Amino acid sequence: MGGDEIKEAGEVRPAEKLLAQGHGALSDGELLTVLLRRGVMGVGTFDLGQQLLRRFGSLGALGRCSVAELARLKGVGSAKALQLAAAFGLASRLSSECVRKERIDSPERVFQLLGMEMRALTKESLRVVLLDTRYQLMRVEEVSRGTINESIAHPRDIFGPVFTAAAFAFILVHNHPSGDPSPSEADRRLTTRLNEAARLLQIQLLDHVILGTADNGRTPWFSFKKLGLL
């Protein structure tokens, strides 16, 4: 019998707790326990979930691991790695689904739309969020995929999708794989160039948002508009 199957007197297993009280009553480790289902010889599922959280520091960091990376971890393997990846993928889609019919006019909304997906990327991705006259989402298009710390794009590549979709406004978004959303000098120069071009073309560049992670308690995004730089 595995360690996760031994129930101490008075102990409520996470699965039973979930059934009785809902997911809000469970800790991150307990939710991982339900997802992983069984541990390995000498390691209960709850212990495995706690070990994963200690190793990576947060669910966000764990969610950025690829299936191959997860599968190499002791006690995880291919089957559990696929379960974890699928769970994080569904969470990302649910987060973006909730904001698709709302006004996307703040970095918080942009993070809700794209944050969970883009923080898992190992290279920079530069995207345009195309908006209608009510600032509701038309679609998101990737303009370029860069190296580990740089995304390369020409202004014409950025404005192309805006013209094609006849968008009223757009938000430029890219991620920093390091997790730190602070802008580089290249980010600042690109934003200045795009803002000048947008004014000439009479297109509304609503914001340039850089996405990072919430690890270490920091704000997981940087907004040029909110800091008065746009």
JOVEN-V482706 format. One record per backbone hydrogen bond with DSSP energy under -1.0 kcal/mol. NH is the residue of the N-H (numbers start at 1). CO is the residue of the C=O. If there is no record, write none. Layout:
nh = [NH	NH]
co = [CO	CO]
This chain:
nh = [5	6	11	17	18	19	20	21	22	25	26	31	32	33	34	35	36	37	38	40	43	48	49	50	51	52	53	54	55	56	57	62	63	65	70	71	72	73	76	81	82	83	84	85	86	87	88	89	90	91	92	93	94	95	96	97	98	102	104	110	111	112	113	114	115	118	119	121	124	126	127	128	129	130	131	132	135	138	141	143	144	146	147	157	158	159	160	163	164	165	167	168	169	170	171	172	173	174	176	179	188	189	190	191	192	193	194	195	196	197	198	199	200	201	203	206	206	209	210	211	212	213	217	218	222	224	227	228	229]
co = [2	3	8	13	14	15	16	17	18	22	23	27	28	29	30	31	32	33	36	43	40	44	45	46	47	48	49	50	51	52	53	58	59	62	66	67	68	70	73	77	78	79	80	81	82	83	84	85	86	87	88	89	90	91	92	93	94	99	135	106	107	108	109	110	111	114	115	118	147	144	173	141	171	139	169	136	132	130	128	126	126	124	150	154	154	155	156	159	160	161	162	131	131	204	129	207	127	209	211	176	184	185	186	187	188	189	190	191	192	193	194	195	196	197	198	170	204	172	222	174	220	179	214	215	210	208	223	225	224]
